[in-house]
Amino acid sequence: MQMEQNVTEILDEAIRALAVLDLNRLKELEVRVDSMATAGTLRQFSDRRKVAEKQRLLRMLLENCKSNLDTLHRLHVKNTREQWAH
């Protein structure tokens, strides 16, 4: 049960960190998840539905961030081309 709580807390923290683009916090969370994966503790869950819901929310947030970054990149490229044209 403690493991499920730790994982859901990590996912919640990742969602909050992504919302404010806190890259340092995301790196810290990545280290925590890596250590849990190395220890093999991520395979033992009794409440998979709660973790799956958090994972779905995180995936949606990441897809949204990617879409926004792609749009910013396109705008930057367009703006750069326009500056060179003048």
N, C-alpha and C positions, 0 to 999 in steps of 0.2 A: 504493500500500500504506500509506503514511504517513497518508493521509486516512482510510482505513478504521480505522486504529488510533486516530486522534484522535476519530472519531465514536463508536467503541465505548467509549473512555475517558469521553467526555462522557456517554454513556448510563449507564455504570456509576456515575459521580459523581452523576448525577441520581437514580438509584435509591437510593444511599446518603443523599443529601440529603433525599429524600422520607421515607426511613425514620425520620429524626430531625427532620423538619419544619424543615430549615435553609433558610429562605426567601432569605436573602442569597446563599447558594451557588447556589440555583436561579436567581436573577436574574443572577448572574455567568455561569452556563452558558447562559442565554438569550441574553446578549450575544454569547458565543462562537459559538453556533449561528447567530444572525442575521448575524454578520460572514461566516461560512462560506457561508451561503445567498446573501448579497449578492455574494460573490466567484464564485459559481457552482461551488464546489468540491464541493458535496454531490451532484452528479449523477454522479460518476465513482467507481464501486465495482466491485471485482472479486469480492469476497466478500460478496454481498448476503445470504446466509443468516445469517451471523454478526450483521449489523446488524438483520436482520428478527427474529431471536431476542431481541436486546436490546430492540428496539422492542416486541415482544409482552410481554415481562416488564414494561417500563415502563408499557404500557397497562393490564396487570392491576393493577399497583400503584396507578396513578391511579384506576382504577375502584373499587378497594378503599378508597382514601382518600375518594373522593366518597361512597361508601356510608356510611362511618364519620361523615363530616361531616354528611350528611343525618340520620343517627340522632341525633347530638349536637344538631342543630338542633331536631328533633322533641321530644327530651327537655327542651331548654331552654324551648320554647314551652309544653309541658305543665307544667313546673315553675312557669313564670311565671303561667299561668292558675290553678294551684292556690294560689299565694301570694295572688293577688287575690281568690280565693274565700273565703279565711279572714279 
